[in-house]
Amino acid sequence: MYNNIKLDKGLYSITGKSFTQALSQLDPDENYAGTELAGLDAFERQLKRFDIKLSGENCDMVEKFFVTQESAVLFPEYVRRMIKQGMNEASIIGNIAAASTYTDGLDFRGLTVTVSGNDSGVSQGGNLPQTTVRLANAASELTKFARKLNCSYESIRKQRLEAFGVILKGLGAQISRAVNKLAVTALSSGVTPSSISGDSITYADLAAFWASIGDYDMNVMVCGPDVMAEILGLDEMKLCVSDFMSSGRVKTPYGVTIVKCSAIDDGRIIGIDKTCAGEMVYGTDIVVDYDKLISTQCDEIACSVTVGFSKLISGAVKVLDTVS
């Protein structure tokens, strides 16, 4: 049972397994089917074991993790999960990446797709139209994004875990915004921007931009806060208020999701077919220096993620500049 598991920091260093995966191997989830613990994973069961409450009215302080040597082993995973949650909340990757790939290398070679011929029909003995897939000519290096939080144990030990979690999530959000910038830069690279017809964006400009992607389906537009405010101010967008209230997503009347990204160039909109435009490449998940965190005398929290982004089909991406 979960309350008899021996916890030590070696669970963080098992090749090919996260801490929770290693813990689950010792304490399988299927053992709890049909019980009150069925909805918890192996890490959450350990929190219950040591009576550590992360939120709510009776939320514990940071020092609760360090009551015993074994409970201290859980602290790095708590930190990682909070940072990961902050990354997910700030990330736009789910809205723009058609696929996610994982690699154990330091670089990657993306795929390039070219289409030739036409689809008007093939005559007897005629050449077939082709879609050609090749590896990119050169490998792209994965980029490591990292941040360090300076905080002595003395300064955080009496902080409520819910409040400290907000700080950790903010750390993750900062990393995620850097990853967002990498992705939108890769998507717009090599694409010649079009321009709006007047001095300020109109609904007709948006509709024309949506239609400009041709054979693909522009289902996502990514823009900065300034452009998004302009779009939301258009009279036609008032028709979409009920959709936003029900789903939390901003969409045009013709169904395009508008995604805000502070990392994008001022006045620029990137329109994509999210089903085929780009690929997110992960070299690592979020990594936290577990060894220092298990010590109660830690004076910093260091975290990092290594990623890359590859554009798959250039025709599935368009760019619109709304300022001259």
C-alpha positions in Angstrom: 0.0 0.0 0.0 1.0 3.6 -0.5 1.7 4.2 3.2 4.5 1.5 3.2 6.4 2.9 0.2 10.1 3.8 0.9 10.8 7.2 -0.5 14.2 8.3 -1.4 15.7 10.8 -3.9 16.9 7.9 -6.1 13.3 7.8 -7.5 14.2 11.0 -9.4 17.2 9.5 -11.2 15.7 6.4 -12.8 16.5 6.6 -16.6 13.5 7.1 -18.7 11.0 7.6 -15.9 9.7 10.6 -14.1 9.4 10.6 -10.3 5.7 9.8 -10.5 6.2 7.0 -13.0 8.9 5.5 -10.8 6.6 5.8 -7.8 3.6 4.3 -9.7 5.7 1.2 -10.4 6.0 0.7 -6.7 2.5 1.7 -6.0 0.3 0.9 -9.1 -2.8 3.0 -9.6 -4.9 -0.2 -10.5 -4.5 -1.3 -6.9 -7.0 1.4 -5.9 -9.8 0.8 -8.4 -13.1 1.1 -6.7 -11.7 2.8 -3.6 -11.8 6.4 -2.4 -8.2 6.7 -3.6 -9.1 5.8 -7.2 -8.9 9.4 -8.4 -5.4 10.0 -7.1 -2.1 9.3 -8.7 0.9 7.9 -6.8 2.3 11.3 -5.9 -1.1 12.5 -4.6 -1.4 9.4 -2.5 1.9 10.2 -0.8 0.6 13.7 -0.1 -2.4 12.1 1.6 0.0 9.7 3.5 1.9 12.7 5.0 -1.3 14.8 5.4 0.1 17.6 3.2 -2.7 19.9 2.0 -1.8 22.1 -1.0 -4.8 24.4 -1.0 -8.0 25.4 0.7 -8.8 26.7 4.1 -6.5 24.3 5.9 -3.6 24.7 3.4 -0.2 23.7 5.0 3.0 25.7 5.0 6.1 24.8 3.0 7.8 23.4 6.0 5.2 20.6 6.2 7.1 18.8 3.4 10.2 18.7 5.6 8.7 17.2 8.8 10.4 13.9 7.8 13.2 12.9 5.5 10.8 10.9 3.4 8.2 13.6 3.0 11.0 16.0 1.9 11.5 13.7 -1.1 8.1 14.9 -2.3 9.0 18.6 -2.4 10.8 18.7 -5.8 7.8 16.9 -7.5 5.4 19.5 -6.0 7.6 22.3 -7.3 7.8 20.7 -10.8 4.0 20.2 -10.9 3.3 23.8 -9.9 5.8 25.1 -12.5 4.3 22.8 -15.1 0.8 24.0 -14.4 2.0 27.6 -14.8 3.5 26.7 -18.2 0.4 25.0 -19.4 -1.8 27.9 -18.4 0.4 30.4 -20.3 1.1 28.2 -23.3 -0.4 28.7 -26.8 1.2 25.5 -28.2 -2.0 23.5 -27.9 -3.6 26.0 -30.2 -1.0 26.1 -32.9 0.9 22.8 -33.0 -0.4 20.0 -35.2 1.9 17.4 -33.5 4.3 17.0 -30.6 7.5 15.0 -30.9 9.9 13.9 -28.2 13.6 13.4 -28.8 16.6 12.6 -26.6 19.0 14.5 -28.9 20.3 18.1 -28.7 19.0 18.9 -32.2 16.3 17.8 -34.6 15.6 17.7 -38.3 12.1 18.7 -39.2 10.1 17.6 -42.2 9.4 19.7 -45.3 6.4 19.0 -47.5 6.0 20.1 -51.1 3.1 19.5 -53.4 3.4 19.2 -57.2 1.0 18.6 -60.1 -2.7 19.3 -60.1 -5.8 17.5 -59.0 -7.9 17.9 -62.1 -7.6 14.2 -62.9 -5.0 11.9 -64.4 -5.1 10.8 -68.0 -4.3 7.2 -69.0 -0.6 6.7 -68.6 -0.2 10.3 -67.3 2.0 11.4 -64.4 0.5 11.3 -60.9 0.6 14.5 -58.8 3.0 14.2 -55.9 3.3 15.2 -52.3 7.0 15.0 -51.4 8.2 14.7 -47.8 11.9 15.3 -47.0 14.0 15.9 -44.0 15.1 19.5 -43.7 18.5 20.3 -45.2 20.0 21.2 -41.9 19.4 20.2 -38.3 18.0 22.8 -35.9 19.3 23.0 -32.3 16.9 22.6 -29.5 16.7 25.7 -27.2 16.9 25.5 -23.5 14.7 27.9 -21.5 15.4 28.2 -17.8 14.8 30.4 -14.8 16.0 30.4 -11.3 14.1 31.5 -8.2 16.2 32.8 -5.4 14.5 31.9 -2.1 16.2 30.8 1.1 14.4 28.1 3.1 14.0 30.5 6.0 12.1 32.9 3.7 9.6 30.4 2.4 9.2 27.8 5.2 6.2 29.7 6.8 4.5 30.5 3.5 1.3 28.7 2.7 1.7 26.2 -0.1 -1.2 27.7 -2.1 0.5 31.1 -2.1 3.9 29.7 -2.8 2.3 27.7 -5.7 1.2 30.9 -7.3 4.9 32.1 -7.4 6.0 28.8 -8.9 3.3 28.9 -11.5 4.4 32.4 -12.4 7.9 31.0 -12.9 6.5 28.4 -15.3 4.4 31.1 -17.1 7.6 33.1 -17.8 9.3 30.1 -19.4 6.2 29.3 -21.4 6.0 32.8 -22.9 9.6 32.4 -24.1 8.6 29.1 -25.7 5.6 30.8 -27.3 7.9 33.4 -28.9 10.1 30.6 -30.3 7.0 29.0 -31.9 5.5 32.1 -33.5 8.9 33.2 -34.8 9.4 29.8 -36.5 5.9 29.9 -38.0 6.2 33.3 -39.5 9.8 32.9 -40.7 10.1 33.2 -44.5 6.4 34.2 -44.9 5.9 37.4 -46.8 3.3 39.5 -44.9 0.2 41.0 -46.5 -1.2 44.4 -45.4 -4.6 45.8 -44.5 -6.4 48.1 -46.9 -6.6 51.2 -44.6 -5.1 52.7 -41.5 -6.9 50.4 -39.0 -8.1 46.8 -39.2 -11.6 46.1 -40.4 -13.8 43.1 -40.4 -13.4 42.9 -44.2 -9.6 42.8 -43.7 -10.0 39.8 -41.3 -12.3 38.0 -43.8 -9.9 38.6 -46.7 -7.0 37.4 -44.6 -8.9 34.2 -43.7 -9.6 33.5 -47.3 -6.0 34.1 -48.4 -4.8 30.8 -47.1 -6.3 29.1 -50.1 -6.4 25.3 -50.0 -5.9 25.2 -46.2 -8.3 26.1 -43.5 -7.2 29.1 -41.3 -8.7 28.0 -38.0 -6.4 30.0 -35.7 -5.2 33.6 -35.7 -2.4 34.5 -33.3 -1.9 38.2 -32.5 -0.6 40.6 -29.8 -2.8 42.2 -27.2 -3.0 45.5 -29.1 -4.4 43.9 -32.3 -6.7 41.6 -30.3 -8.2 44.7 -28.6 -8.8 46.2 -32.0 -10.5 43.0 -33.3 -12.7 42.7 -30.2 -13.7 46.3 -30.7 -15.2 45.6 -34.2 -19.0 45.7 -34.3 -19.2 42.3 -35.9 -17.4 40.7 -33.0 -20.3 41.5 -30.7 -22.0 38.6 -32.2 -19.4 36.3 -30.6 -19.9 37.3 -27.0 -22.1 34.3 -26.2 -19.5 31.9 -27.6 -16.8 33.4 -25.4 -19.0 33.2 -22.3 -19.7 29.5 -22.9 -16.3 28.3 -24.0 -13.7 30.9 -22.8 -12.4 31.1 -26.4 -12.5 34.2 -28.6 -13.7 33.3 -32.1 -14.7 35.2 -35.2 -18.3 34.7 -36.5 -16.9 32.3 -39.1 -15.3 30.1 -36.4 -11.6 31.1 -36.3 -10.1 31.0 -32.8 -8.1 34.2 -32.0 -5.2 33.5 -29.6 -3.4 36.3 -27.7 0.4 36.1 -27.6 2.4 39.0 -26.1 5.5 37.7 -27.8 4.3 38.4 -31.3 5.5 41.5 -33.2 3.3 44.6 -32.7 0.5 44.9 -35.2 1.1 41.4 -36.7 -1.4 38.5 -37.1 -0.3 35.0 -37.9 -3.0 32.9 -39.5 -2.5 29.1 -39.5 -4.1 25.8 -40.2 -3.4 24.2 -36.9 -4.0 20.7 -38.2 -0.8 20.8 -40.4 1.2 24.0 -39.9 3.8 23.1 -37.2 5.4 20.6 -35.0 6.5 21.1 -31.4 9.7 19.2 -30.5 10.5 18.4 -26.8 14.0 17.5 -25.7 12.9 17.4 -22.1 9.9 18.0 -20.0 10.2 20.6 -17.2 13.4 19.7 -15.2 13.9 20.7 -11.6 17.1 20.3 -9.6 15.7 17.8 -7.1 18.9 17.3 -5.1 19.1 20.8 -3.7 15.4 21.0 -3.1 15.4 18.0 -0.8 17.8 19.8 1.5 16.0 22.3 3.8 18.9 24.7 3.3 18.2 25.2 -0.5 18.7 28.8 -1.6 17.4 28.6 -5.1 14.9 26.7 -7.3 16.3 26.1 -10.9 14.0 24.8 -13.6 14.4 24.4 -17.4 12.8 22.9 -20.5 14.5 22.1 -23.8 12.3 22.5 -27.0 12.2 23.3 -30.7 9.6 24.2 -33.2 9.4 23.1 -36.8 7.1 24.5 -39.6 5.7 21.6 -41.6 3.8 23.1 -44.5 4.6 26.7 -45.4 1.3 27.2 -47.3 -0.6 26.6 -44.1 0.8 29.8 -42.6 -0.1 33.4 -43.5 1.0 36.7 -42.0 -0.9 40.0 -41.9 0.7 43.3 -40.8 -1.9 45.8 -39.5 0.6 48.7 -39.1 2.9 50.2 -41.8 
